[in-house]
Amino acid sequence: MSVIVEIINTLENKIEKLFEKITSLENISQDLKIELTKSTAIIQTQSQEIEVLKAQYETLKITNALLGSEENKRDTKLKINSLIREIDYCIAQLSD
């Protein structure tokens, strides 16, 4: 009879340890989900900041070219020519 009691006690201990392990893993999983959510939010914010900075950079390139910078002069001329063509097209549309 004592052997059966020992086996039952051993099983109870193992089951208790398994429940503790499950609880621990659930807590870790929850913490990781929270961390993932925070990281995703940070990545999204940084992506938006990158897009804003890219737009600002393009504006600065054009501004520098207009102010006489030799580096981006060609890009600025192309942009101005494109704008002039668009304006001409609009005027032509209004004239018809």
N, CA, C and O atoms as a GROMACS GRO file, in nm:
protein
  384
    1MET      N    1   0.081  -0.119   0.000
    1MET     CA    2   0.000   0.000   0.000
    1MET      C    3   0.086   0.126   0.000
    1MET      O    4   0.051   0.225  -0.065
    2SER      N    5   0.196   0.123   0.071
    2SER     CA    6   0.281   0.242   0.081
    2SER      C    7   0.345   0.277  -0.053
    2SER      O    8   0.374   0.394  -0.080
    3VAL      N    9   0.367   0.176  -0.137
    3VAL     CA   10   0.424   0.201  -0.269
    3VAL      C   11   0.325   0.280  -0.354
    3VAL      O   12   0.365   0.372  -0.426
    4ILE      N   13   0.200   0.247  -0.346
    4ILE     CA   14   0.096   0.317  -0.421
    4ILE      C   15   0.086   0.461  -0.372
    4ILE      O   16   0.071   0.553  -0.452
    5VAL      N   17   0.095   0.480  -0.241
    5VAL     CA   18   0.088   0.614  -0.185
    5VAL      C   19   0.208   0.697  -0.233
    5VAL      O   20   0.192   0.815  -0.264
    6GLU      N   21   0.324   0.638  -0.239
    6GLU     CA   22   0.444   0.707  -0.286
    6GLU      C   23   0.429   0.745  -0.434
    6GLU      O   24   0.467   0.855  -0.475
    7ILE      N   25   0.375   0.653  -0.512
    7ILE     CA   26   0.355   0.681  -0.655
    7ILE      C   27   0.254   0.795  -0.671
    7ILE      O   28   0.275   0.885  -0.753
    8ILE      N   29   0.148   0.793  -0.595
    8ILE     CA   30   0.048   0.900  -0.601
    8ILE      C   31   0.109   1.032  -0.559
    8ILE      O   32   0.085   1.134  -0.624
    9ASN      N   33   0.186   1.031  -0.452
    9ASN     CA   34   0.252   1.155  -0.406
    9ASN      C   35   0.348   1.208  -0.512
    9ASN      O   36   0.354   1.329  -0.537
   10THR      N   37   0.422   1.118  -0.574
   10THR     CA   38   0.515   1.158  -0.680
   10THR      C   39   0.439   1.219  -0.797
   10THR      O   40   0.480   1.322  -0.851
   11LEU      N   41   0.330   1.156  -0.837
   11LEU     CA   42   0.247   1.209  -0.946
   11LEU      C   43   0.190   1.345  -0.910
   11LEU      O   44   0.189   1.436  -0.993
   12GLU      N   45   0.141   1.360  -0.788
   12GLU     CA   46   0.086   1.489  -0.745
   12GLU      C   47   0.193   1.597  -0.751
   12GLU      O   48   0.166   1.709  -0.794
   13ASN      N   49   0.314   1.564  -0.707
   13ASN     CA   50   0.424   1.661  -0.711
   13ASN      C   51   0.458   1.700  -0.855
   13ASN      O   52   0.480   1.817  -0.886
   14LYS      N   53   0.462   1.600  -0.942
   14LYS     CA   54   0.494   1.628  -1.082
   14LYS      C   55   0.385   1.713  -1.147
   14LYS      O   56   0.414   1.805  -1.222
   15ILE      N   57   0.258   1.680  -1.116
   15ILE     CA   58   0.147   1.758  -1.170
   15ILE      C   59   0.151   1.901  -1.118
   15ILE      O   60   0.127   1.995  -1.194
   16GLU      N   61   0.182   1.918  -0.992
   16GLU     CA   62   0.192   2.052  -0.934
   16GLU      C   63   0.303   2.132  -1.001
   16GLU      O   64   0.286   2.250  -1.030
   17LYS      N   65   0.417   2.066  -1.025
   17LYS     CA   66   0.528   2.134  -1.093
   17LYS      C   67   0.490   2.171  -1.237
   17LYS      O   68   0.528   2.277  -1.287
   18LEU      N   69   0.414   2.082  -1.302
   18LEU     CA   70   0.368   2.113  -1.438
   18LEU      C   71   0.275   2.234  -1.440
   18LEU      O   72   0.285   2.319  -1.528
   19PHE      N   73   0.184   2.240  -1.343
   19PHE     CA   74   0.094   2.356  -1.335
   19PHE      C   75   0.172   2.484  -1.310
   19PHE      O   76   0.141   2.589  -1.367
   20GLU      N   77   0.273   2.476  -1.223
   20GLU     CA   78   0.357   2.594  -1.198
   20GLU      C   79   0.430   2.636  -1.326
   20GLU      O   80   0.440   2.755  -1.356
   21LYS      N   81   0.479   2.537  -1.398
   21LYS     CA   82   0.550   2.565  -1.523
   21LYS      C   83   0.455   2.628  -1.625
   21LYS      O   84   0.492   2.723  -1.694
   22ILE      N   85   0.334   2.575  -1.635
   22ILE     CA   86   0.234   2.630  -1.727
   22ILE      C   87   0.203   2.774  -1.692
   22ILE      O   88   0.197   2.860  -1.780
   23THR      N   89   0.183   2.802  -1.563
   23THR     CA   90   0.155   2.938  -1.518
   23THR      C   91   0.271   3.031  -1.552
   23THR      O   92   0.251   3.142  -1.600
   24SER      N   93   0.392   2.982  -1.527
   24SER     CA   94   0.510   3.062  -1.557
   24SER      C   95   0.519   3.092  -1.707
   24SER      O   96   0.546   3.205  -1.747
   25LEU      N   97   0.496   2.992  -1.788
   25LEU     CA   98   0.502   3.011  -1.934
   25LEU      C   99   0.391   3.103  -1.984
   25LEU      O  100   0.413   3.181  -2.077
   26GLU      N  101   0.274   3.095  -1.925
   26GLU     CA  102   0.165   3.186  -1.962
   26GLU      C  103   0.202   3.331  -1.928
   26GLU      O  104   0.173   3.422  -2.006
   27ASN      N  105   0.265   3.350  -1.812
   27ASN     CA  106   0.308   3.485  -1.773
   27ASN      C  107   0.414   3.538  -1.870
   27ASN      O  108   0.409   3.654  -1.911
   28ILE      N  109   0.508   3.452  -1.905
   28ILE     CA  110   0.613   3.492  -1.999
   28ILE      C  111   0.551   3.525  -2.135
   28ILE      O  112   0.588   3.624  -2.199
   29SER      N  113   0.456   3.442  -2.178
   29SER     CA  114   0.389   3.467  -2.304
   29SER      C  115   0.316   3.601  -2.304
   29SER      O  116   0.324   3.676  -2.401
   30GLN      N  117   0.248   3.631  -2.195
   30GLN     CA  118   0.176   3.758  -2.184
   30GLN      C  119   0.274   3.875  -2.188
   30GLN      O  120   0.248   3.976  -2.255
   31ASP      N  121   0.385   3.863  -2.117
   31ASP     CA  122   0.487   3.968  -2.118
   31ASP      C  123   0.542   3.989  -2.259
   31ASP      O  124   0.563   4.103  -2.302
   32LEU      N  125   0.566   3.879  -2.330
   32LEU     CA  126   0.618   3.890  -2.466
   32LEU      C  127   0.517   3.953  -2.561
   32LEU      O  128   0.555   4.028  -2.651
   33LYS      N  129   0.389   3.924  -2.541
   33LYS     CA  130   0.286   3.987  -2.624
   33LYS      C  131   0.283   4.137  -2.601
   33LYS      O  132   0.271   4.214  -2.696
   34ILE      N  133   0.295   4.179  -2.476
   34ILE     CA  134   0.298   4.322  -2.444
   34ILE      C  135   0.420   4.388  -2.507
   34ILE      O  136   0.411   4.496  -2.565
   35GLU      N  137   0.534   4.322  -2.496
   35GLU     CA  138   0.657   4.375  -2.553
   35GLU      C  139   0.647   4.384  -2.706
   35GLU      O  140   0.694   4.481  -2.766
   36LEU      N  141   0.585   4.285  -2.767
   36LEU     CA  142   0.566   4.287  -2.912
   36LEU      C  143   0.476   4.402  -2.954
   36LEU      O  144   0.503   4.469  -3.054
   37THR      N  145   0.371   4.426  -2.879
   37THR     CA  146   0.281   4.537  -2.909
   37THR      C  147   0.355   4.670  -2.900
   37THR      O  148   0.339   4.757  -2.986
   38LYS      N  149   0.435   4.685  -2.795
   38LYS     CA  150   0.512   4.809  -2.779
   38LYS      C  151   0.611   4.825  -2.895
   38LYS      O  152   0.626   4.934  -2.950
   39SER      N  153   0.678   4.717  -2.930
   39SER     CA  154   0.777   4.723  -3.039
   39SER      C  155   0.711   4.757  -3.171
   39SER      O  156   0.765   4.834  -3.250
   40THR      N  157   0.594   4.701  -3.194
   40THR     CA  158   0.522   4.731  -3.318
   40THR      C  159   0.484   4.879  -3.324
   40THR      O  160   0.494   4.942  -3.429
   41ALA      N  161   0.440   4.933  -3.210
   41ALA     CA  162   0.405   5.075  -3.206
   41ALA      C  163   0.528   5.162  -3.232
   41ALA      O  164   0.520   5.261  -3.304
   42ILE      N  165   0.640   5.124  -3.174
   42ILE     CA  166   0.764   5.200  -3.194
   42ILE      C  167   0.805   5.196  -3.341
   42ILE      O  168   0.845   5.298  -3.398
   43ILE      N  169   0.797   5.079  -3.401
   43ILE     CA  170   0.835   5.064  -3.542
   43ILE      C  171   0.744   5.148  -3.630
   43ILE      O  172   0.791   5.213  -3.724
   44GLN      N  173   0.615   5.149  -3.600
   44GLN     CA  174   0.521   5.228  -3.679
   44GLN      C  175   0.552   5.377  -3.667
   44GLN      O  176   0.550   5.449  -3.767
   45THR      N  177   0.580   5.422  -3.546
   45THR     CA  178   0.614   5.562  -3.524
   45THR      C  179   0.742   5.599  -3.598
   45THR      O  180   0.750   5.705  -3.661
   46GLN      N  181   0.841   5.512  -3.591
   46GLN     CA  182   0.967   5.540  -3.658
   46GLN      C  183   0.950   5.540  -3.810
   46GLN      O  184   1.016   5.618  -3.879
   47SER      N  185   0.865   5.454  -3.862
   47SER     CA  186   0.839   5.452  -4.006
   47SER      C  187   0.777   5.584  -4.051
   47SER      O  188   0.812   5.638  -4.156
   48GLN      N  189   0.684   5.634  -3.972
   48GLN     CA  190   0.622   5.762  -4.005
   48GLN      C  191   0.724   5.875  -4.000
   48GLN      O  192   0.725   5.963  -4.085
   49GLU      N  193   0.810   5.871  -3.900
   49GLU     CA  194   0.915   5.974  -3.889
   49GLU      C  195   1.009   5.967  -4.009
   49GLU      O  196   1.052   6.070  -4.060
   50ILE      N  197   1.040   5.847  -4.053
   50ILE     CA  198   1.128   5.831  -4.170
   50ILE      C  199   1.065   5.893  -4.294
   50ILE      O  200   1.132   5.960  -4.371
   51GLU      N  201   0.936   5.869  -4.312
   51GLU     CA  202   0.867   5.926  -4.428
   51GLU      C  203   0.868   6.079  -4.422
   51GLU      O  204   0.890   6.144  -4.524
   52VAL      N  205   0.846   6.135  -4.305
   52VAL     CA  206   0.848   6.282  -4.289
   52VAL      C  207   0.988   6.335  -4.320
   52VAL      O  208   1.003   6.435  -4.389
   53LEU      N  209   1.089   6.266  -4.268
   53LEU     CA  210   1.227   6.311  -4.292
   53LEU      C  211   1.266   6.299  -4.439
   53LEU      O  212   1.339   6.383  -4.490
   54LYS      N  213   1.217   6.195  -4.507
   54LYS     CA  214   1.245   6.183  -4.650
   54LYS      C  215   1.184   6.300  -4.727
   54LYS      O  216   1.248   6.356  -4.816
   55ALA      N  217   1.062   6.336  -4.692
   55ALA     CA  218   0.996   6.449  -4.759
   55ALA      C  219   1.074   6.579  -4.731
   55ALA      O  220   1.093   6.660  -4.821
   56GLN      N  221   1.117   6.597  -4.607
   56GLN     CA  222   1.194   6.716  -4.573
   56GLN      C  223   1.326   6.718  -4.648
   56GLN      O  224   1.371   6.824  -4.694
   57TYR      N  225   1.388   6.603  -4.662
   57TYR     CA  226   1.515   6.594  -4.734
   57TYR      C  227   1.497   6.634  -4.880
   57TYR      O  228   1.578   6.709  -4.935
   58GLU      N  229   1.391   6.584  -4.943
   58GLU     CA  230   1.365   6.620  -5.083
   58GLU      C  231   1.342   6.770  -5.097
   58GLU      O  232   1.390   6.832  -5.191
   59THR      N  233   1.268   6.827  -5.003
   59THR     CA  234   1.243   6.971  -5.006
   59THR      C  235   1.374   7.048  -4.990
   59THR      O  236   1.396   7.148  -5.059
   60LEU      N  237   1.458   7.003  -4.901
   60LEU     CA  238   1.588   7.069  -4.881
   60LEU      C  239   1.677   7.057  -5.005
   60LEU      O  240   1.748   7.151  -5.039
   61LYS      N  241   1.672   6.942  -5.070
   61LYS     CA  242   1.751   6.927  -5.192
   61LYS      C  243   1.708   7.029  -5.297
   61LYS      O  244   1.792   7.093  -5.360
   62ILE      N  245   1.578   7.043  -5.315
   62ILE     CA  246   1.526   7.138  -5.414
   62ILE      C  247   1.562   7.281  -5.373
   62ILE      O  248   1.601   7.362  -5.457
   63THR      N  249   1.547   7.311  -5.246
   63THR     CA  250   1.580   7.445  -5.196
   63THR      C  251   1.727   7.476  -5.218
   63THR      O  252   1.761   7.586  -5.263
   64ASN      N  253   1.813   7.382  -5.187
   64ASN     CA  254   1.957   7.404  -5.208
   64ASN      C  255   1.988   7.426  -5.355
   64ASN      O  256   2.072   7.509  -5.389
   65ALA      N  257   1.922   7.353  -5.440
   65ALA     CA  258   1.946   7.370  -5.584
   65ALA      C  259   1.900   7.508  -5.629
   65ALA      O  260   1.966   7.572  -5.711
   66LEU      N  261   1.786   7.553  -5.576
   66LEU     CA  262   1.737   7.686  -5.613
   66LEU      C  263   1.829   7.796  -5.562
   66LEU      O  264   1.840   7.903  -5.622
   67LEU      N  265   1.895   7.769  -5.451
   67LEU     CA  266   1.986   7.869  -5.394
   67LEU      C  267   2.124   7.866  -5.459
   67LEU      O  268   2.212   7.944  -5.421
   68GLY      N  269   2.142   7.779  -5.554
   68GLY     CA  270   2.269   7.780  -5.626
   68GLY      C  271   2.356   7.659  -5.602
   68GLY      O  272   2.469   7.655  -5.651
   69SER      N  273   2.310   7.562  -5.531
   69SER     CA  274   2.390   7.442  -5.508
   69SER      C  275   2.405   7.367  -5.639
   69SER      O  276   2.307   7.346  -5.711
   70GLU      N  277   2.525   7.326  -5.670
   70GLU     CA  278   2.553   7.258  -5.797
   70GLU      C  279   2.512   7.111  -5.793
   70GLU      O  280   2.491   7.050  -5.898
   71GLU      N  281   2.501   7.053  -5.673
   71GLU     CA  282   2.476   6.910  -5.661
   71GLU      C  283   2.340   6.868  -5.716
   71GLU      O  284   2.330   6.765  -5.784
   72ASN      N  285   2.237   6.945  -5.688
   72ASN     CA  286   2.102   6.904  -5.724
   72ASN      C  287   2.038   6.992  -5.830
   72ASN      O  288   1.916   6.994  -5.846
   73LYS      N  289   2.120   7.065  -5.903
   73LYS     CA  290   2.068   7.158  -6.002
   73LYS      C  291   1.988   7.087  -6.111
   73LYS      O  292   1.882   7.136  -6.152
   74ARG      N  293   2.036   6.975  -6.156
   74ARG     CA  294   1.968   6.900  -6.262
   74ARG      C  295   1.829   6.856  -6.215
   74ARG      O  296   1.732   6.871  -6.288
   75ASP      N  297   1.820   6.801  -6.094
   75ASP     CA  298   1.691   6.757  -6.040
   75ASP      C  299   1.594   6.874  -6.031
   75ASP      O  300   1.476   6.860  -6.063
   76THR      N  301   1.644   6.988  -5.988
   76THR     CA  302   1.557   7.105  -5.974
   76THR      C  303   1.509   7.152  -6.110
   76THR      O  304   1.391   7.187  -6.125
   77LYS      N  305   1.596   7.154  -6.209
   77LYS     CA  306   1.555   7.196  -6.343
   77LYS      C  307   1.448   7.102  -6.397
   77LYS      O  308   1.350   7.147  -6.457
   78LEU      N  309   1.465   6.973  -6.374
   78LEU     CA  310   1.366   6.876  -6.420
   78LEU      C  311   1.232   6.898  -6.350
   78LEU      O  312   1.126   6.889  -6.413
   79LYS      N  313   1.237   6.926  -6.222
   79LYS     CA  314   1.114   6.949  -6.146
   79LYS      C  315   1.044   7.076  -6.196
   79LYS      O  316   0.923   7.077  -6.215
   80ILE      N  317   1.121   7.182  -6.217
   80ILE     CA  318   1.064   7.309  -6.266
   80ILE      C  319   1.004   7.288  -6.404
   80ILE      O  320   0.894   7.337  -6.432
   81ASN      N  321   1.074   7.217  -6.491
   81ASN     CA  322   1.022   7.191  -6.625
   81ASN      C  323   0.892   7.110  -6.617
   81ASN      O  324   0.798   7.134  -6.693
   82SER      N  325   0.887   7.016  -6.528
   82SER     CA  326   0.766   6.936  -6.510
   82SER      C  327   0.650   7.023  -6.464
   82SER      O  328   0.538   7.009  -6.512
   83LEU      N  329   0.678   7.113  -6.370
   83LEU     CA  330   0.574   7.204  -6.321
   83LEU      C  331   0.526   7.298  -6.431
   83LEU      O  332   0.406   7.326  -6.442
   84ILE      N  333   0.619   7.347  -6.513
   84ILE     CA  334   0.582   7.436  -6.624
   84ILE      C  335   0.494   7.362  -6.723
   84ILE      O  336   0.395   7.418  -6.771
   85ARG      N  337   0.528   7.237  -6.754
   85ARG     CA  338   0.444   7.158  -6.846
   85ARG      C  339   0.303   7.138  -6.788
   85ARG      O  340   0.204   7.146  -6.861
   86GLU      N  341   0.295   7.113  -6.659
   86GLU     CA  342   0.163   7.097  -6.595
   86GLU      C  343   0.082   7.227  -6.603
   86GLU      O  344  -0.038   7.224  -6.630
   87ILE      N  345   0.149   7.340  -6.579
   87ILE     CA  346   0.080   7.470  -6.587
   87ILE      C  347   0.034   7.496  -6.730
   87ILE      O  348  -0.079   7.539  -6.751
   88ASP      N  349   0.120   7.470  -6.828
   88ASP     CA  350   0.083   7.487  -6.969
   88ASP      C  351  -0.037   7.400  -7.005
   88ASP      O  352  -0.128   7.444  -7.075
   89TYR      N  353  -0.038   7.278  -6.957
   89TYR     CA  354  -0.149   7.187  -6.983
   89TYR      C  355  -0.278   7.242  -6.923
   89TYR      O  356  -0.383   7.239  -6.986
   90CYS      N  357  -0.269   7.293  -6.801
   90CYS     CA  358  -0.389   7.350  -6.736
   90CYS      C  359  -0.440   7.473  -6.813
   90CYS      O  360  -0.561   7.490  -6.831
   91ILE      N  361  -0.348   7.558  -6.858
   91ILE     CA  362  -0.387   7.676  -6.936
   91ILE      C  363  -0.453   7.632  -7.065
   91ILE      O  364  -0.554   7.691  -7.106
   92ALA      N  365  -0.399   7.531  -7.130
   92ALA     CA  366  -0.456   7.481  -7.254
   92ALA      C  367  -0.597   7.426  -7.229
   92ALA      O  368  -0.687   7.447  -7.311
   93GLN      N  369  -0.616   7.359  -7.119
   93GLN     CA  370  -0.748   7.305  -7.085
   93GLN      C  371  -0.849   7.417  -7.060
   93GLN      O  372  -0.966   7.406  -7.098
   94LEU      N  373  -0.803   7.524  -6.996
   94LEU     CA  374  -0.890   7.636  -6.968
   94LEU      C  375  -0.926   7.713  -7.094
   94LEU      O  376  -1.035   7.770  -7.105
   95SER      N  377  -0.834   7.715  -7.190
   95SER     CA  378  -0.856   7.788  -7.315
   95SER      C  379  -0.960   7.720  -7.403
   95SER      O  380  -1.029   7.787  -7.480
   96ASP      N  381  -0.972   7.590  -7.393
   96ASP     CA  382  -1.068   7.516  -7.478
   96ASP      C  383  -1.205   7.536  -7.434
   96ASP      O  384  -1.298   7.482  -7.495
   0.00000   0.00000   0.00000
